[in-house]
């Protein structure tokens, strides 16, 4: 039944066409500029995050390398007590370093280090100097590998 004053679908359609032609829609050029600007901002943000991640990873890996070399030197100088103290300090530092690295690295890169830091003090306590020194070398090798694979380079990006 037809109600007085009601509008049909044709009237609604005509109003929509009129609204579009009256300039209520944004211009296509300005929309493209907004998208381009947003894309540039997003790209800059992504690059900044990558650089921050690399710097954080490199700094953390360097800390591990220096600590492992120091423990290895102490063990080679037969200073087991100092080496044990350093390994426990490294184990405590690892908790902080691990939390940072988990943000930027896959967990499979960090698991070998986790295992090493669990056994290193034990080897030193048991006077297994050769095993402890081998674990120090593993820390150094793993940390250097992390630095190499996370370096911002063409080969690592693609």
C-alpha positions in Angstrom: 0.0 0.0 0.0 1.3 3.5 -0.7 1.6 5.9 2.2 1.5 9.6 1.5 4.8 11.3 1.9 6.9 8.1 1.6 9.7 8.0 -0.8 10.5 5.1 -3.1 13.8 3.6 -3.8 14.2 5.7 -6.9 14.1 8.9 -4.8 16.8 7.5 -2.5 19.0 6.5 -5.4 18.6 10.0 -6.9 19.6 11.6 -3.6 22.8 9.5 -3.5 23.7 10.5 -7.0 23.2 14.1 -6.2 25.3 13.8 -3.0 28.2 12.3 -5.0 28.0 14.9 -7.7 27.8 17.7 -5.2 31.4 17.0 -4.1 30.8 15.2 -0.8 33.3 12.4 -1.8 37.0 13.1 -1.4 38.9 13.8 -4.5 40.9 10.8 -5.8 44.1 12.8 -6.0 44.1 13.8 -2.3 43.2 10.2 -1.4 46.2 8.9 -3.3 48.4 11.5 -1.5 47.2 10.4 1.9 47.9 6.8 1.0 51.3 7.6 -0.2 52.1 9.7 2.8 50.9 6.9 5.1 53.0 4.4 3.2 56.1 6.5 3.6 55.5 6.9 7.3 55.0 3.2 7.6 58.2 2.4 5.7 60.2 4.9 7.9 58.8 3.3 11.0 59.6 -0.2 9.8 63.2 0.8 9.0 63.5 2.5 12.4 62.4 -0.7 14.1 64.9 -2.7 12.1 67.7 -0.4 13.0 66.7 -0.4 16.7 66.5 -4.2 16.6 69.9 -4.6 15.0 71.6 -2.2 17.4 70.0 -4.0 20.4 70.9 -7.4 19.0 74.5 -6.4 18.2 75.0 -4.8 21.6 73.6 -7.9 23.4 75.7 -10.3 21.3 78.8 -8.3 21.9 78.2 -8.4 25.7 77.9 -12.2 25.5 81.1 -12.5 23.5 83.1 -10.3 25.9 81.8 -12.2 28.9 82.6 -15.6 27.3 86.1 -14.5 26.4 86.7 -13.2 29.9 85.5 -16.5 31.5 87.7 -18.5 29.0 90.7 -16.4 29.9 90.1 -16.9 33.6 89.8 -20.6 33.1 93.0 -20.7 31.1 94.8 -18.8 33.9 93.5 -21.4 36.4 91.3 -18.8 38.2 88.3 -21.1 38.5 86.7 -19.2 41.4 86.7 -15.9 39.4 85.5 -17.8 36.3 82.6 -19.3 38.4 81.7 -15.9 39.7 81.8 -14.4 36.1 79.7 -17.3 34.8 77.0 -16.7 37.5 77.0 -13.0 36.7 76.7 -13.9 33.0 73.8 -16.3 33.8 72.0 -13.4 35.6 72.8 -11.0 32.8 71.4 -13.5 30.3 67.9 -13.2 31.8 67.9 -9.5 30.8 69.6 -10.0 27.5 67.2 -12.9 26.7 64.1 -10.8 27.2 65.5 -8.2 24.8 66.6 -10.7 22.1 63.3 -12.6 22.2 61.6 -9.5 20.6 63.9 -9.6 17.6 65.2 -13.2 17.2 63.6 -16.6 16.7 63.7 -18.7 19.8 65.7 -21.4 18.1 68.7 -19.0 17.9 68.5 -18.5 21.7 68.0 -22.1 22.9 71.6 -23.1 22.5 72.7 -20.2 24.6 70.1 -21.0 27.2 71.4 -24.5 27.5 75.0 -23.3 27.7 74.3 -20.9 30.5 72.6 -23.7 32.4 75.7 -26.0 32.3 78.6 -23.6 32.3 78.7 -22.9 36.1 78.3 -26.7 36.7 81.3 -27.5 34.6 83.4 -24.9 36.4 82.3 -26.2 39.8 83.2 -29.7 38.8 86.6 -28.5 37.5 85.8 -29.7 34.0 87.9 -26.9 32.5 88.0 -28.2 29.0 84.2 -28.6 28.8 83.7 -25.1 30.3 86.1 -23.6 27.8 84.3 -25.4 25.0 81.0 -23.9 26.2 82.6 -20.5 26.2 83.7 -21.0 22.6 80.1 -22.1 21.8 78.8 -18.8 23.3 81.2 -16.8 21.3 80.4 -18.7 18.0 76.6 -18.5 18.6 76.7 -14.8 19.4 78.9 -14.1 16.4 76.5 -16.1 14.2 73.6 -14.0 15.6 75.5 -10.8 14.8 76.2 -12.0 11.3 72.7 -13.1 10.5 71.0 -10.1 11.9 73.3 -7.5 10.3 71.5 -5.1 8.0 72.8 -6.2 4.6 71.4 -6.9 1.2 71.9 -10.6 1.6 70.0 -10.7 4.9 67.1 -8.6 3.7 66.4 -10.8 0.7 
